[in-house]
Amino acid sequence: MLKLFKTILKTGEATVKYPFKPLEVCPGFRGKPVYDAEQCIACGACTVACPANALTMETNTTTGERVWQIFYGRCIFCARCEEVCPTRAIVLSEEFELAVTNKADLYTTATFALHSCPQCHQPFTTKKALALTLDLLAQSSSDPDTVEALRGVYECCPGCRQKYNLSTNGALRLRQIAVGEKS
């Protein structure tokens, strides 16, 4: 019997003081997704990857806005959104207490302005995504003139870009840019 009491005293407390004391979680714990709207470019990769459809994105072409939204009530904390995000705008935290008294508190929403095509004036991407694309192009290119020459191509919607590429002048101009010739 004495041996049993020694073993019990060595092991210590079997329970934790939660909720009166914070519960320590393991490293790599997948908790509530934390969203940084300043870092996000609204590409939609997270909404495609989410198996629970907790993430939604709606584009309103009349107002020129794209609305991103997460509903934590549907989230299954799988971290797929974190894996596919190119800018690390969404990461899983160690927070797991999501009890609220109002269902609206389980929603996080962000609104992004859309960039309109200079040819057809239809919005097609967010201004932040276009800026990131042009910045990455500038970083990968050694010639700033090439980046400025391609700026007009990237600022056009895919439909206008296709029309431009199919025209003989446009195809010739793109070949000149690719070869590095001046017009």
Secondary structure as GFF3:
##gff-version 3
##sequence-region A 1 183
A	DSSP	alpha_helix	2	11	.	.	.	ID=ss1
A	DSSP	beta_strand	33	35	.	.	.	ID=ss2
A	DSSP	alpha_helix	45	49	.	.	.	ID=ss3
A	DSSP	beta_strand	55	60	.	.	.	ID=ss4
A	DSSP	beta_strand	65	71	.	.	.	ID=ss5
A	DSSP	alpha_helix	80	84	.	.	.	ID=ss6
A	DSSP	beta_strand	90	92	.	.	.	ID=ss7
A	DSSP	three_ten_helix	103	106	.	.	.	ID=ss8
A	DSSP	beta_strand	107	116	.	.	.	ID=ss9
A	DSSP	beta_strand	123	126	.	.	.	ID=ss10
A	DSSP	alpha_helix	127	140	.	.	.	ID=ss11
A	DSSP	alpha_helix	144	154	.	.	.	ID=ss12
A	DSSP	alpha_helix	158	166	.	.	.	ID=ss13
A	DSSP	alpha_helix	168	179	.	.	.	ID=ss14
###
